[in-house]
Amino acid sequence: MIQIEEIEIVEFRGIRHLKRSLGRGSLGIAGPNGTGKSGIVDAIEFALTGNITRLGGAGTAELSVKAHAPHVDSSKKPENALVRLKVYAPALKKTITIERSVKNASIATLKPNDADTKAVLAQLETHPEFALSRREIIKYILVPAGKRSQYVQELLRLDQLEKLRTSFQRVANDAKRDHTRAEAEDRRTKSDFYRAC
């Protein structure tokens, strides 16, 4: 869907400043614990979605993006914590710049700021499962084989699709029932009309 050309991280998580050109290539991150590997993944997710998945969910207590995404030295200045991505969107055949500040995490600054670019970002915002955290990988390994399918569906948010499918089916059934009633009423009305003539 997109390819990262360049990433810039400023005062975000454990990273003071990092700017790297990736040239649309694959990205592998390796290093000892505490060197910022997860911070880079968090930064990419944050730029694309405005959220950091691993700061939410079970076992995360009172963690939030606004309070825990800025570098410790910028904790009182969330406006200083930002991530900027230059990405290539093959579907649009153009480069897009996405910038997001922790202060206004729900609003991304886009260049170009047109309908097509907004549509690409909207699609990205609904699919933050581009990277799995260590916790999610370990959970997948530990989940009994019979429940892995269900866990994968949850990871990919397919359970939400099933709820949506069920809702659409309910609407379709209601519409079919209403249509059948309307047709029957139409036939009765026509029959009454012809008898009256």
N, CA, C and O atoms as a DFTB+ gen file, in Angstrom:
788 C
 N C O
     1  1       0.811      -1.193       0.000
     2  2       0.000       0.000       0.000
     3  2       0.860       1.266       0.000
     4  3       0.598       2.194      -0.765
     5  1       1.900       1.306       0.867
     6  2       2.843       2.430       0.859
     7  2       4.249       1.890       1.041
     8  3       4.443       0.777       1.531
     9  1       5.223       2.689       0.642
    10  2       6.628       2.364       0.862
    11  2       7.275       3.581       1.507
    12  3       7.117       4.704       1.028
    13  1       8.005       3.354       2.596
    14  2       8.618       4.474       3.313
    15  2       9.886       4.913       2.582
    16  3      10.787       4.112       2.332
    17  1       9.934       6.184       2.251
    18  2      11.124       6.758       1.619
    19  2      12.050       7.366       2.658
    20  3      13.272       7.252       2.558
    21  1      11.454       8.020       3.667
    22  2      12.270       8.695       4.681
    23  2      11.479       8.783       5.976
    24  3      10.259       8.946       5.967
    25  1      12.193       8.673       7.087
    26  2      11.565       8.822       8.402
    27  2      12.380       9.820       9.214
    28  3      13.611       9.805       9.199
    29  1      11.661      10.689       9.925
    30  2      12.300      11.612      10.863
    31  2      11.523      11.559      12.168
    32  3      10.305      11.736      12.189
    33  1      12.241      11.314      13.254
    34  2      11.645      11.204      14.584
    35  2      12.291      12.255      15.468
    36  3      13.517      12.336      15.547
    37  1      11.469      13.063      16.134
    38  2      11.975      14.140      16.989
    39  2      11.333      14.038      18.368
    40  3      10.109      14.073      18.493
    41  1      12.161      13.911      19.402
    42  2      11.702      13.918      20.805
    43  2      10.556      12.935      21.036
    44  3       9.589      13.257      21.726
    45  1      10.664      11.756      20.469
    46  2       9.583      10.776      20.515
    47  2      10.087       9.494      21.152
    48  3      11.104       8.939      20.736
    49  1       9.357       9.023      22.176
    50  2       9.756       7.848      22.946
    51  2      11.201       8.038      23.430
    52  3      11.499       9.068      24.035
    53  1      12.089       7.101      23.191
    54  2      13.467       7.239      23.666
    55  2      14.392       7.869      22.646
    56  3      15.613       7.799      22.788
    57  1      13.831       8.478      21.628
    58  2      14.645       9.000      20.518
    59  2      14.630      10.525      20.527
    60  3      13.565      11.137      20.444
    61  1      15.815      11.145      20.630
    62  2      15.905      12.611      20.594
    63  2      15.723      13.108      19.165
    64  3      14.885      13.970      18.902
    65  1      16.513      12.559      18.246
    66  2      16.376      12.940      16.839
    67  2      16.975      11.836      15.967
    68  3      18.109      11.402      16.171
    69  1      16.197      11.405      15.009
    70  2      16.656      10.384      14.077
    71  2      16.055      10.695      12.712
    72  3      14.844      10.874      12.582
    73  1      16.912      10.758      11.696
    74  2      16.430      10.960      10.335
    75  2      17.164       9.979       9.441
    76  3      18.394       9.965       9.400
    77  1      16.410       9.160       8.729
    78  2      17.001       8.157       7.849
    79  2      16.242       8.082       6.538
    80  3      15.012       8.140       6.504
    81  1      16.993       7.954       5.473
    82  2      16.417       7.709       4.155
    83  2      16.343       6.198       3.971
    84  3      17.340       5.501       4.159
    85  1      15.178       5.692       3.608
    86  2      14.994       4.258       3.437
    87  2      14.836       3.869       1.972
    88  3      14.906       2.690       1.625
    89  1      14.623       4.864       1.115
    90  2      14.572       4.604      -0.314
    91  2      13.575       3.549      -0.743
    92  3      13.822       2.822      -1.706
    93  1      12.444       3.448      -0.041
    94  2      11.381       2.491      -0.360
    95  2      11.796       1.043      -0.148
    96  3      11.087       0.125      -0.561
    97  1      12.935       0.834       0.491
    98  2      13.408      -0.530       0.713
    99  2      12.821      -1.127       1.974
   100  3      12.064      -0.480       2.697
   101  1      13.185      -2.375       2.224
   102  2      12.760      -3.047       3.452
   103  2      13.550      -2.490       4.621
   104  3      14.657      -1.981       4.452
   105  1      12.975      -2.590       5.801
   106  2      13.613      -2.045       6.996
   107  2      13.757      -3.146       8.026
   108  3      12.771      -3.775       8.411
   109  1      14.970      -3.380       8.469
   110  2      15.224      -4.305       9.555
   111  2      15.865      -3.533      10.686
   112  3      16.779      -2.741      10.457
   113  1      15.392      -3.753      11.917
   114  2      15.923      -3.032      13.074
   115  2      16.479      -4.057      14.053
   116  3      15.768      -4.963      14.489
   117  1      17.762      -3.907      14.395
   118  2      18.393      -4.835      15.342
   119  2      19.237      -4.030      16.322
   120  3      19.747      -2.959      15.992
   121  1      19.371      -4.553      17.505
   122  2      20.205      -3.892      18.500
   123  2      19.883      -4.401      19.887
   124  3      18.889      -5.101      20.079
   125  1      20.721      -4.054      20.865
   126  2      20.483      -4.481      22.249
   127  2      19.199      -3.850      22.804
   128  3      18.663      -2.890      22.251
   129  1      18.734      -4.421      23.909
   130  2      17.556      -3.865      24.586
   131  2      17.813      -2.418      24.972
   132  3      18.925      -2.053      25.354
   133  1      16.773      -1.600      24.868
   134  2      16.858      -0.213      25.304
   135  2      17.516       0.735      24.326
   136  3      17.844       1.862      24.694
   137  1      17.718       0.309      23.084
   138  2      18.390       1.186      22.119
   139  2      17.425       1.901      21.177
   140  3      17.862       2.640      20.295
   141  1      16.121       1.692      21.350
   142  2      15.149       2.446      20.563
   143  2      14.502       1.704      19.414
   144  3      13.828       2.322      18.589
   145  1      14.687       0.389      19.336
   146  2      14.080      -0.377      18.237
   147  2      12.555      -0.232      18.247
   148  3      11.945       0.092      17.228
   149  1      11.962      -0.473      19.395
   150  2      10.501      -0.366      19.506
   151  2      10.040       1.065      19.277
   152  3       8.954       1.292      18.742
   153  1      10.859       2.026      19.678
   154  2      10.512       3.436      19.471
   155  2      10.361       3.775      18.004
   156  3       9.501       4.575      17.637
   157  1      11.191       3.171      17.154
   158  2      11.089       3.415      15.707
   159  2       9.791       2.829      15.167
   160  3       9.085       3.474      14.391
   161  1       9.478       1.595      15.585
   162  2       8.222       0.965      15.155
   163  2       7.032       1.779      15.664
   164  3       6.071       2.009      14.930
   165  1       7.102       2.214      16.929
   166  2       6.035       3.048      17.494
   167  2       5.879       4.340      16.691
   168  3       4.761       4.791      16.442
   169  1       6.992       4.924      16.294
   170  2       6.950       6.185      15.544
   171  2       6.260       6.005      14.196
   172  3       5.466       6.852      13.786
   173  1       6.556       4.918      13.515
   174  2       5.908       4.653      12.222
   175  2       4.412       4.472      12.419
   176  3       3.607       5.054      11.693
   177  1       4.040       3.655      13.413
   178  2       2.610       3.448      13.680
   179  2       1.937       4.771      14.048
   180  3       0.838       5.067      13.578
   181  1       2.598       5.556      14.884
   182  2       2.024       6.833      15.311
   183  2       1.804       7.768      14.123
   184  3       0.745       8.385      14.007
   185  1       2.789       7.876      13.251
   186  2       2.654       8.761      12.087
   187  2       1.490       8.333      11.205
   188  3       0.768       9.177      10.674
   189  1       1.306       7.038      11.049
   190  2       0.256       6.533      10.158
   191  2      -1.130       6.527      10.788
   192  3      -2.128       6.726      10.096
   193  1      -1.199       6.298      12.118
   194  2      -2.514       6.097      12.744
   195  2      -2.868       7.096      13.842
   196  3      -4.038       7.237      14.199
   197  1      -1.859       7.795      14.384
   198  2      -2.124       8.690      15.509
   199  2      -2.187       7.961      16.836
   200  3      -2.560       8.543      17.855
   201  1      -1.821       6.686      16.824
   202  2      -1.909       5.871      18.030
   203  2      -0.661       4.989      18.147
   204  3       0.094       4.820      17.189
   205  1      -0.469       4.437      19.335
   206  2       0.581       3.444      19.556
   207  2      -0.105       2.259      20.225
   208  3      -0.455       2.328      21.403
   209  1      -0.294       1.191      19.491
   210  2      -1.069       0.050      19.967
   211  2      -0.553      -0.492      21.283
   212  3      -1.349      -0.819      22.164
   213  1       0.751      -0.596      21.444
   214  2       1.264      -1.232      22.658
   215  2       1.117      -0.352      23.902
   216  3       1.416      -0.812      25.004
   217  1       0.668       0.888      23.760
   218  2       0.367       1.715      24.932
   219  2      -1.069       1.518      25.386
   220  3      -1.497       2.116      26.374
   221  1      -1.814       0.687      24.674
   222  2      -3.207       0.433      25.038
   223  2      -3.423      -1.047      25.268
   224  3      -2.536      -1.863      25.019
   225  1      -4.608      -1.385      25.745
   226  2      -4.957      -2.785      25.944
   227  2      -4.644      -3.277      27.343
   228  3      -4.237      -2.517      28.221
   229  1      -4.849      -4.573      27.523
   230  2      -4.680      -5.193      28.837
   231  2      -3.249      -5.034      29.344
   232  3      -2.285      -5.193      28.595
   233  1      -3.134      -4.721      30.626
   234  2      -1.824      -4.644      31.267
   235  2      -1.082      -3.341      31.056
   236  3       0.085      -3.232      31.432
   237  1      -1.733      -2.348      30.461
   238  2      -1.032      -1.084      30.217
   239  2      -1.484       0.028      31.161
   240  3      -1.012       1.160      31.056
   241  1      -2.391      -0.287      32.076
   242  2      -2.851       0.648      33.111
   243  2      -3.249       2.001      32.541
   244  3      -4.155       2.089      31.712
   245  1      -2.580       3.042      32.978
   246  2      -2.956       4.401      32.608
   247  2      -2.043       5.007      31.548
   248  3      -1.876       6.227      31.522
   249  1      -1.451       4.206      30.682
   250  2      -0.568       4.739      29.649
   251  2      -1.385       5.435      28.565
   252  3      -2.488       5.007      28.227
   253  1      -0.823       6.513      28.028
   254  2      -1.483       7.220      26.930
   255  2      -0.420       7.776      25.991
   256  3       0.733       7.965      26.381
   257  1      -0.818       8.034      24.757
   258  2       0.112       8.593      23.782
   259  2       0.603       9.960      24.248
   260  3       1.801      10.240      24.215
   261  1      -0.331      10.811      24.684
   262  2       0.051      12.169      25.057
   263  2       1.041      12.202      26.225
   264  3       1.964      13.017      26.247
   265  1       0.837      11.309      27.191
   266  2       1.700      11.321      28.376
   267  2       2.976      10.502      28.189
   268  3       3.995      10.809      28.808
   269  1       2.941       9.458      27.343
   270  2       4.067       8.529      27.287
   271  2       4.783       8.455      25.947
   272  3       5.786       7.751      25.835
   273  1       4.304       9.155      24.935
   274  2       5.005       9.149      23.643
   275  2       6.152      10.153      23.581
   276  3       7.173       9.854      22.961
   277  1       6.028      11.339      24.199
   278  2       7.156      12.273      24.114
   279  2       8.394      11.734      24.832
   280  3       8.284      10.997      25.812
   281  1       9.563      12.109      24.336
   282  2      10.819      11.790      25.014
   283  2      10.718      12.321      26.436
   284  3      10.063      13.336      26.671
   285  1      11.352      11.655      27.375
   286  2      11.250      12.048      28.780
   287  2      11.613      13.516      28.990
   288  3      11.044      14.174      29.862
   289  1      12.551      14.034      28.203
   290  2      12.938      15.432      28.344
   291  2      11.908      16.393      27.755
   292  3      11.982      17.599      27.991
   293  1      10.955      15.874      26.996
   294  2       9.916      16.716      26.395
   295  2       8.529      16.366      26.928
   296  3       7.520      16.696      26.303
   297  1       8.478      15.704      28.071
   298  2       7.188      15.255      28.593
   299  2       6.219      16.404      28.868
   300  3       5.003      16.223      28.809
   301  1       6.757      17.578      29.167
   302  2       5.896      18.747      29.411
   303  2       5.656      19.551      28.134
   304  3       4.916      20.535      28.154
   305  1       6.275      19.141      27.025
   306  2       6.130      19.857      25.756
   307  2       5.789      18.869      24.640
   308  3       6.626      18.600      23.779
   309  1       4.557      18.322      24.647
   310  2       4.188      17.318      23.634
   311  2       4.236      17.862      22.205
   312  3       4.309      17.092      21.248
   313  1       4.196      19.186      22.064
   314  2       4.281      19.770      20.713
   315  2       5.660      19.561      20.083
   316  3       5.800      19.637      18.862
   317  1       6.688      19.295      20.915
   318  2       8.037      19.049      20.394
   319  2       8.213      17.623      19.868
   320  3       9.118      17.347      19.081
   321  1       7.338      16.727      20.315
   322  2       7.434      15.325      19.911
   323  2       6.659      15.124      18.622
   324  3       5.436      15.266      18.592
   325  1       7.382      14.792      17.552
   326  2       6.709      14.593      16.271
   327  2       7.406      13.542      15.430
   328  3       8.575      13.215      15.636
   329  1       6.652      13.030      14.483
   330  2       7.183      12.057      13.534
   331  2       6.780      12.515      12.142
   332  3       5.639      12.912      11.904
   333  1       7.740      12.451      11.230
   334  2       7.500      12.841       9.840
   335  2       7.905      11.675       8.944
   336  3       9.029      11.180       9.026
   337  1       6.998      11.247       8.102
   338  2       7.284      10.180       7.146
   339  2       7.100      10.705       5.731
   340  3       6.142      11.421       5.440
   341  1       8.028      10.342       4.858
   342  2       7.807      10.521       3.430
   343  2       7.547       9.123       2.910
   344  3       8.384       8.231       3.042
   345  1       6.377       8.942       2.317
   346  2       6.005       7.621       1.825
   347  2       5.608       7.713       0.360
   348  3       5.129       8.745      -0.110
   349  1       5.814       6.626      -0.340
   350  2       5.387       6.549      -1.732
   351  2       4.129       5.690      -1.776
   352  3       4.109       4.571      -1.264
   353  1       3.081       6.228      -2.393
   354  2       1.824       5.504      -2.553
   355  2       1.743       5.008      -3.990
   356  3       1.422       5.792      -4.884
   357  1       2.025       3.720      -4.244
   358  2       1.999       3.200      -5.613
   359  2       0.657       3.411      -6.319
   360  3       0.617       3.655      -7.525
   361  1      -0.440       3.315      -5.561
   362  2      -1.766       3.490      -6.175
   363  2      -1.931       4.893      -6.747
   364  3      -2.624       5.078      -7.747
   365  1      -1.294       5.888      -6.113
   366  2      -1.402       7.273      -6.566
   367  2      -0.208       7.680      -7.421
   368  3      -0.224       8.718      -8.082
   369  1       0.834       6.838      -7.396
   370  2       2.087       7.138      -8.103
   371  2       2.683       8.477      -7.654
   372  3       3.151       9.272      -8.470
   373  1       2.653       8.704      -6.331
   374  2       3.237       9.944      -5.820
   375  2       3.718       9.788      -4.387
   376  3       3.303       8.884      -3.661
   377  1       4.608      10.701      -4.001
   378  2       5.153      10.737      -2.654
   379  2       4.273      11.627      -1.783
   380  3       3.820      12.690      -2.208
   381  1       4.044      11.171      -0.566
   382  2       3.215      11.888       0.401
   383  2       4.063      12.127       1.649
   384  3       4.805      11.241       2.075
   385  1       3.956      13.314       2.233
   386  2       4.586      13.585       3.524
   387  2       3.498      13.579       4.581
   388  3       2.493      14.281       4.464
   389  1       3.712      12.778       5.614
   390  2       2.778      12.688       6.741
   391  2       3.521      13.146       7.979
   392  3       4.554      12.579       8.334
   393  1       3.004      14.164       8.634
   394  2       3.632      14.650       9.873
   395  2       2.575      14.669      10.962
   396  3       1.448      15.119      10.756
   397  1       2.968      14.169      12.127
   398  2       2.020      14.120      13.237
   399  2       2.732      14.488      14.520
   400  3       3.813      13.971      14.806
   401  1       2.134      15.378      15.295
   402  2       2.673      15.824      16.580
   403  2       1.900      15.139      17.704
   404  3       0.701      14.892      17.570
   405  1       2.564      14.836      18.791
   406  2       1.891      14.217      19.929
   407  2       0.832      15.154      20.500
   408  3      -0.191      14.696      21.008
   409  1       1.066      16.447      20.422
   410  2       0.095      17.414      20.968
   411  2      -1.258      17.283      20.280
   412  3      -2.294      17.369      20.939
   413  1      -1.265      17.077      18.968
   414  2      -2.504      16.906      18.202
   415  2      -2.453      15.572      17.463
   416  3      -2.473      15.528      16.232
   417  1      -2.389      14.493      18.227
   418  2      -2.173      13.164      17.644
   419  2      -3.246      12.755      16.639
   420  3      -2.968      11.988      15.718
   421  1      -4.448      13.251      16.803
   422  2      -5.529      12.820      15.902
   423  2      -5.504      13.539      14.547
   424  3      -6.239      13.171      13.630
   425  1      -4.654      14.566      14.427
   426  2      -4.604      15.343      13.180
   427  2      -3.228      15.202      12.535
   428  3      -2.209      15.535      13.139
   429  1      -3.216      14.711      11.313
   430  2      -1.961      14.596      10.567
   431  2      -1.875      15.727       9.555
   432  3      -2.876      16.103       8.945
   433  1      -0.681      16.265       9.382
   434  2      -0.439      17.261       8.341
   435  2       0.033      16.502       7.109
   436  3       1.001      15.743       7.168
   437  1      -0.653      16.712       5.998
   438  2      -0.362      15.980       4.765
   439  2       0.095      16.912       3.667
   440  3      -0.401      18.030       3.532
   441  1       1.053      16.435       2.879
   442  2       1.474      17.150       1.675
   443  2       1.626      16.107       0.579
   444  3       2.427      15.186       0.737
   445  1       0.913      16.206      -0.496
   446  2      -0.159      17.147      -0.775
   447  2      -1.392      16.825       0.062
   448  3      -1.613      15.680       0.456
   449  1      -2.173      17.835       0.321
   450  2      -3.356      17.698       1.154
   451  2      -4.595      17.659       0.261
   452  3      -5.407      18.585       0.268
   453  1      -4.732      16.574      -0.510
   454  2      -5.878      16.452      -1.417
   455  2      -6.720      15.236      -1.025
   456  3      -6.357      14.490      -0.116
   457  1      -7.830      15.046      -1.708
   458  2      -8.766      13.972      -1.372
   459  2      -8.127      12.592      -1.495
   460  3      -8.371      11.724      -0.656
   461  1      -7.314      12.378      -2.529
   462  2      -6.676      11.066      -2.718
   463  2      -5.713      10.751      -1.574
   464  3      -5.681       9.628      -1.072
   465  1      -4.932      11.750      -1.169
   466  2      -3.976      11.568      -0.076
   467  2      -4.722      11.296       1.226
   468  3      -4.325      10.424       1.999
   469  1      -5.794      12.035       1.471
   470  2      -6.590      11.823       2.683
   471  2      -7.186      10.423       2.701
   472  3      -7.260       9.796       3.758
   473  1      -7.610       9.925       1.543
   474  2      -8.186       8.575       1.454
   475  2      -7.149       7.515       1.793
   476  3      -7.456       6.541       2.481
   477  1      -5.919       7.699       1.314
   478  2      -4.841       6.748       1.626
   479  2      -4.583       6.740       3.124
   480  3      -4.471       5.669       3.722
   481  1      -4.486       7.909       3.741
   482  2      -4.235       7.983       5.177
   483  2      -5.399       7.377       5.965
   484  3      -5.180       6.665       6.945
   485  1      -6.620       7.653       5.546
   486  2      -7.782       7.100       6.242
   487  2      -7.740       5.575       6.225
   488  3      -8.086       4.927       7.214
   489  1      -7.321       5.012       5.114
   490  2      -7.213       3.560       5.022
   491  2      -6.100       3.042       5.940
   492  3      -6.264       2.012       6.594
   493  1      -4.986       3.744       5.988
   494  2      -3.878       3.344       6.864
   495  2      -4.277       3.426       8.338
   496  3      -3.904       2.567       9.137
   497  1      -5.036       4.464       8.692
   498  2      -5.437       4.652      10.084
   499  2      -6.291       3.501      10.597
   500  3      -6.299       3.226      11.797
   501  1      -7.004       2.831       9.714
   502  2      -7.870       1.734      10.147
   503  2      -7.146       0.401      10.185
   504  3      -7.734      -0.601      10.592
   505  1      -5.869       0.361       9.769
   506  2      -5.115      -0.890       9.755
   507  2      -3.748      -0.737      10.413
   508  3      -2.726      -0.721       9.728
   509  1      -3.726      -0.623      11.758
   510  2      -2.440      -0.458      12.432
   511  2      -1.691      -1.773      12.645
   512  3      -0.659      -1.792      13.316
   513  1      -2.195      -2.865      12.084
   514  2      -1.572      -4.157      12.338
   515  2      -0.384      -4.450      11.416
   516  3      -0.081      -5.610      11.138
   517  1       0.287      -3.393      10.944
   518  2       1.434      -3.572      10.051
   519  2       2.645      -4.140      10.784
   520  3       3.556      -4.671      10.149
   521  1       2.667      -4.036      12.096
   522  2       3.785      -4.565      12.887
   523  2       3.233      -5.222      14.137
   524  3       2.274      -4.735      14.737
   525  1       3.837      -6.316      14.519
   526  2       3.417      -7.007      15.729
   527  2       4.434      -6.740      16.831
   528  3       5.643      -6.772      16.603
   529  1       3.927      -6.479      18.018
   530  2       4.823      -6.272      19.159
   531  2       5.335      -7.622      19.643
   532  3       4.795      -8.672      19.296
   533  1       6.378      -7.568      20.445
   534  2       6.922      -8.797      21.029
   535  2       5.824      -9.532      21.801
   536  3       5.716     -10.756      21.729
   537  1       5.018      -8.777      22.535
   538  2       3.937      -9.368      23.328
   539  2       2.957     -10.126      22.430
   540  3       2.523     -11.226      22.770
   541  1       2.607      -9.528      21.272
   542  2       1.663     -10.176      20.362
   543  2       2.266     -11.437      19.745
   544  3       1.567     -12.436      19.573
   545  1       3.541     -11.400      19.415
   546  2       4.205     -12.577      18.844
   547  2       4.270     -13.696      19.880
   548  3       3.981     -14.852      19.569
   549  1       4.650     -13.352      21.114
   550  2       4.733     -14.359      22.175
   551  2       3.348     -14.937      22.452
   552  3       3.201     -16.144      22.642
   553  1       2.338     -14.078      22.475
   554  2       0.977     -14.570      22.710
   555  2       0.570     -15.542      21.615
   556  3      -0.062     -16.561      21.890
   557  1       0.931     -15.232      20.371
   558  2       0.601     -16.125      19.253
   559  2       1.261     -17.491      19.451
   560  3       0.640     -18.527      19.212
   561  1       2.513     -17.487      19.885
   562  2       3.244     -18.739      20.089
   563  2       2.609     -19.548      21.219
   564  3       2.504     -20.771      21.126
   565  1       2.185     -18.863      22.292
   566  2       1.652     -19.546      23.469
   567  2       0.187     -19.942      23.360
   568  3      -0.276     -20.809      24.100
   569  1      -0.545     -19.316      22.445
   570  2      -1.959     -19.641      22.287
   571  2      -2.074     -21.089      21.812
   572  3      -1.365     -21.487      20.887
   573  1      -2.947     -21.878      22.420
   574  2      -3.127     -23.264      21.953
   575  2      -3.489     -23.287      20.466
   576  3      -4.186     -22.402      19.969
   577  1      -3.005     -24.308      19.775
   578  2      -3.180     -24.402      18.318
   579  2      -4.632     -24.203      17.889
   580  3      -4.893     -23.566      16.868
   581  1      -5.569     -24.736      18.651
   582  2      -6.989     -24.622      18.290
   583  2      -7.530     -23.202      18.373
   584  3      -8.580     -22.904      17.803
   585  1      -6.823     -22.319      19.081
   586  2      -7.307     -20.942      19.233
   587  2      -6.493     -19.933      18.423
   588  3      -6.788     -18.738      18.448
   589  1      -5.469     -20.407      17.704
   590  2      -4.627     -19.488      16.926
   591  2      -5.419     -18.778      15.840
   592  3      -5.217     -17.591      15.584
   593  1      -6.315     -19.509      15.209
   594  2      -7.124     -18.905      14.144
   595  2      -7.918     -17.718      14.687
   596  3      -7.976     -16.660      14.061
   597  1      -8.525     -17.903      15.849
   598  2      -9.296     -16.819      16.472
   599  2      -8.382     -15.640      16.814
   600  3      -8.761     -14.485      16.624
   601  1      -7.169     -15.933      17.321
   602  2      -6.239     -14.864      17.683
   603  2      -5.791     -14.085      16.449
   604  3      -5.706     -12.858      16.492
   605  1      -5.506     -14.780      15.359
   606  2      -5.117     -14.110      14.114
   607  2      -6.259     -13.215      13.634
   608  3      -6.023     -12.099      13.171
   609  1      -7.490     -13.700      13.743
   610  2      -8.638     -12.878      13.347
   611  2      -8.715     -11.606      14.186
   612  3      -9.029     -10.535      13.667
   613  1      -8.426     -11.725      15.494
   614  2      -8.426     -10.541      16.360
   615  2      -7.307      -9.582      15.975
   616  3      -7.515      -8.370      15.920
   617  1      -6.103     -10.129      15.704
   618  2      -4.973      -9.285      15.308
   619  2      -5.269      -8.498      14.038
   620  3      -4.935      -7.317      13.935
   621  1      -5.890      -9.154      13.087
   622  2      -6.193      -8.520      11.802
   623  2      -7.544      -7.813      11.809
   624  3      -8.008      -7.305      10.788
   625  1      -8.158      -7.794      12.986
   626  2      -9.463      -7.154      13.174
   627  2     -10.547      -7.772      12.315
   628  3     -11.502      -7.098      11.929
   629  1     -10.403      -9.039      12.020
   630  2     -11.420      -9.731      11.237
   631  2     -12.671      -9.974      12.068
   632  3     -13.760     -10.141      11.518
   633  1     -12.518      -9.995      13.415
   634  2     -13.688     -10.136      14.268
   635  2     -14.627      -8.954      14.075
   636  3     -15.847      -9.108      14.148
   637  1     -14.059      -7.766      13.828
   638  2     -14.891      -6.588      13.555
   639  2     -15.605      -6.738      12.217
   640  3     -16.748      -6.310      12.061
   641  1     -14.915      -7.355      11.246
   642  2     -15.560      -7.590       9.953
   643  2     -16.743      -8.532      10.102
   644  3     -17.769      -8.358       9.445
   645  1     -16.599      -9.535      10.970
   646  2     -17.700     -10.466      11.190
   647  2     -18.891      -9.746      11.806
   648  3     -20.034     -10.003      11.426
   649  1     -18.637      -8.844      12.757
   650  2     -19.725      -8.050      13.340
   651  2     -20.391      -7.193      12.266
   652  3     -21.616      -7.076      12.220
   653  1     -19.574      -6.599      11.411
   654  2     -20.101      -5.771      10.333
   655  2     -20.914      -6.614       9.354
   656  3     -21.991      -6.206       8.921
   657  1     -20.391      -7.795       9.009
   658  2     -21.105      -8.692       8.100
   659  2     -22.456      -9.085       8.693
   660  3     -23.466      -9.113       7.990
   661  1     -22.467      -9.389       9.997
   662  2     -23.710      -9.755      10.673
   663  2     -24.707      -8.599      10.637
   664  3     -25.899      -8.805      10.409
   665  1     -24.212      -7.382      10.865
   666  2     -25.099      -6.204      10.813
   667  2     -25.673      -6.008       9.416
   668  3     -26.865      -5.744       9.257
   669  1     -24.813      -6.138       8.403
   670  2     -25.296      -6.001       7.020
   671  2     -26.319      -7.079       6.683
   672  3     -27.306      -6.813       5.998
   673  1     -26.078      -8.299       7.169
   674  2     -27.016      -9.392       6.902
   675  2     -28.362      -9.101       7.550
   676  3     -29.410      -9.362       6.958
   677  1     -28.335      -8.560       8.767
   678  2     -29.574      -8.197       9.455
   679  2     -30.334      -7.136       8.666
   680  3     -31.549      -7.236       8.495
   681  1     -29.615      -6.113       8.183
   682  2     -30.244      -5.054       7.382
   683  2     -30.823      -5.642       6.101
   684  3     -31.932      -5.292       5.699
   685  1     -30.067      -6.543       5.455
   686  2     -30.540      -7.162       4.210
   687  2     -31.788      -7.993       4.467
   688  3     -32.731      -7.957       3.676
   689  1     -31.801      -8.748       5.572
   690  2     -32.989      -9.553       5.901
   691  2     -34.199      -8.674       6.184
   692  3     -35.308      -8.974       5.743
   693  1     -33.983      -7.578       6.928
   694  2     -35.082      -6.648       7.213
   695  2     -35.607      -6.034       5.922
   696  3     -36.817      -5.917       5.730
   697  1     -34.687      -5.640       5.034
   698  2     -35.100      -5.038       3.761
   699  2     -35.870      -6.040       2.908
   700  3     -36.851      -5.674       2.262
   701  1     -35.441      -7.290       2.899
   702  2     -36.132      -8.333       2.126
   703  2     -37.538      -8.558       2.678
   704  3     -38.500      -8.677       1.919
   705  1     -37.648      -8.617       4.011
   706  2     -38.950      -8.798       4.642
   707  2     -39.868      -7.614       4.327
   708  3     -41.043      -7.802       4.011
   709  1     -39.321      -6.384       4.415
   710  2     -40.118      -5.190       4.097
   711  2     -40.542      -5.192       2.638
   712  3     -41.661      -4.800       2.309
   713  1     -39.642      -5.638       1.760
   714  2     -39.954      -5.696       0.331
   715  2     -41.073      -6.706       0.060
   716  3     -41.981      -6.435      -0.725
   717  1     -41.006      -7.867       0.711
   718  2     -42.043      -8.895       0.547
   719  2     -43.392      -8.369       1.024
   720  3     -44.414      -8.571       0.368
   721  1     -43.386      -7.689       2.179
   722  2     -44.641      -7.097       2.692
   723  2     -45.180      -6.038       1.733
   724  3     -46.379      -5.986       1.461
   725  1     -44.277      -5.193       1.223
   726  2     -44.703      -4.134       0.309
   727  2     -45.299      -4.720      -0.971
   728  3     -46.300      -4.215      -1.479
   729  1     -44.682      -5.789      -1.493
   730  2     -45.221      -6.429      -2.703
   731  2     -46.600      -7.012      -2.432
   732  3     -47.510      -6.867      -3.249
   733  1     -46.760      -7.681      -1.272
   734  2     -48.057      -8.261      -0.910
   735  2     -49.103      -7.168      -0.765
   736  3     -50.233      -7.318      -1.230
   737  1     -48.726      -6.071      -0.121
   738  2     -49.645      -4.933       0.037
   739  2     -50.002      -4.340      -1.321
   740  3     -51.150      -3.957      -1.546
   741  1     -49.034      -4.260      -2.224
   742  2     -49.269      -3.742      -3.572
   743  2     -50.267      -4.634      -4.310
   744  3     -51.181      -4.133      -4.966
   745  1     -50.093      -5.963      -4.205
   746  2     -51.021      -6.883      -4.869
   747  2     -52.426      -6.751      -4.296
   748  3     -53.401      -6.745      -5.047
   749  1     -52.543      -6.645      -2.962
   750  2     -53.857      -6.481      -2.328
   751  2     -54.522      -5.191      -2.779
   752  3     -55.713      -5.162      -3.088
   753  1     -53.723      -4.116      -2.812
   754  2     -54.273      -2.822      -3.210
   755  2     -54.764      -2.866      -4.654
   756  3     -55.847      -2.365      -4.956
   757  1     -53.975      -3.462      -5.544
   758  2     -54.388      -3.578      -6.952
   759  2     -55.648      -4.421      -7.086
   760  3     -56.563      -4.080      -7.835
   761  1     -55.681      -5.537      -6.342
   762  2     -56.856      -6.421      -6.380
   763  2     -58.104      -5.676      -5.914
   764  3     -59.156      -5.759      -6.548
   765  1     -57.982      -4.937      -4.787
   766  2     -59.124      -4.160      -4.272
   767  2     -59.562      -3.114      -5.288
   768  3     -60.756      -2.888      -5.483
   769  1     -58.577      -2.470      -5.939
   770  2     -58.888      -1.430      -6.919
   771  2     -59.664      -2.020      -8.105
   772  3     -60.671      -1.456      -8.535
   773  1     -59.184      -3.171      -8.635
   774  2     -59.857      -3.793      -9.791
   775  2     -61.252      -4.271      -9.437
   776  3     -62.162      -4.198     -10.262
   777  1     -61.430      -4.765      -8.204
   778  2     -62.777      -5.196      -7.783
   779  2     -63.721      -4.005      -7.669
   780  3     -64.913      -4.115      -7.956
   781  1     -63.167      -2.851      -7.242
   782  2     -64.004      -1.660      -7.065
   783  2     -64.400      -1.047      -8.403
   784  3     -65.418      -0.360      -8.490
   785  1     -63.605      -1.288      -9.452
   786  2     -63.908      -0.711     -10.766
   787  2     -64.943      -1.509     -11.434
   788  3     -65.341      -1.190     -12.555
